Amino acid sequence: MKPSGTQAALDQKVVEYYNKWKAAFVRQNCGNGWYQIISPDADHPYVAEAQGYGMVVTATMAGADPDAKKIFDGLVKWKIDHPSSVNPNLLAAEQDTACKSVNGGDGATDGDMDVAYGLLLADKQWGSAGTYNYKDLALKHIAAIKKDEVNPTTKLLKLGDWSGSGDQYYYISRTSDWMADHFRAFRAASGDTTWDAVRGAHQTQISRLQSTYASGTGLLPDFVVDTNTTPRPAPGQVLEDPNDGAYWWNACRTPWRIADDAVTSGDATSLAAARKLNGWIKTKTGGDPNKIAVGYKLNGTQISSGSEAAFFAPFAVAAMTDPGSQAWLDALWNKMLATPVDTSSYFSASIQLQVMITASGNHWVP
């Protein structure tokens, strides 16, 4: 389902929000032909996750923005010039105000997943005969993710290429990285059946975590530990926050990521997971998107009050999977339209923009 209204009207709202997002976050700092997405709300001005969002968004918006390819190529140059110290085919996770990689210069899985996906979109959008061979770069990036960001034992994503066998993070995974549509695209582009197994492993865990730890809500935790034995929500702070085992600032993206696959593939497992989330949040809020809180325990207890696009927007994609949720989807869409771009948060704004792209029927899988 899509929000009510004509396709032209939906598209126009996406373009309007994109233009505001672009003005707020797309930069040409430090010269060198680079473009970068700035992240005022992160630990560093430039983080891989933001560059990945930027590549996916600009490749998708090419039909609406005559500058999309120029920006995308500047982001590609940034990626090439900021290689991970562990695997040079991946992107270093963080850069400072001087545009230099910091904190070891290793890779972050979420950023790399989107960079590879963005390159595949670009190949389909523009072809690979220009300044950069997008397809070749994508295949190298996909192979590097497989080599250094997928745990070979569990087939689940690691936190980054920096985690190795024997360290305390090796059997921890971040649920917001579990992008089934990306795995499908990697399989199609590379012909490597490993990606079918990787997708299956993640979908199995989504279903298992929902039924075992969040049977009433379908909520996933930010981080999952013990992935080599009995995967379970983090018991407390394992990487970022005391709420690492709750539905917090990472997992808030999971309704969008899960439902992105559901609405593009029709996959029964993804549909069931998305519908579980949708049914719970619609009931929990009585159909009022203003009541979507900032964070929940897996049993549905609210963590924080307030309203954040990173938390309410993703549920719109889950709503698309339920034929009985048109009014709810419309309410979520209208809330997004009434929410200005928060120029202090690339995170919330970039999530809302990508949700709007999907909700309007403009997200596609290369």
Protein Blocks (a to p, Z undefined) as FASTA:
>chain_A
ZZeddfklmmmmmmmmmmmmmmmmmccehijoiacdddfkbmbfbdfklmmmmmmmmmmm
mmmmmklmmmmmmmmmmmmmmccfklmmbccfbdcfkopaeehipacfklmmmmmmmmmm
mmmmnopabmbdfklmmmmmmmmmmmmmccfklopacfbfkbcghiaklmgccfklmcfk
lmmmmmmmnopaklmmmmmmmmmmmmmmmmmmmmmnopacfbdchklmmgcddfbdfklo
mklmpccfklmmmmmmmmmmmmmnopaklmmmmmmmmmmmmmmnnopaklpcehiafkop
afbgcjdfklmmmmmmmmmmpmklmmmmmmmmmmmmmpccdfklmklmmmmmmmmmmmno
paccZZ
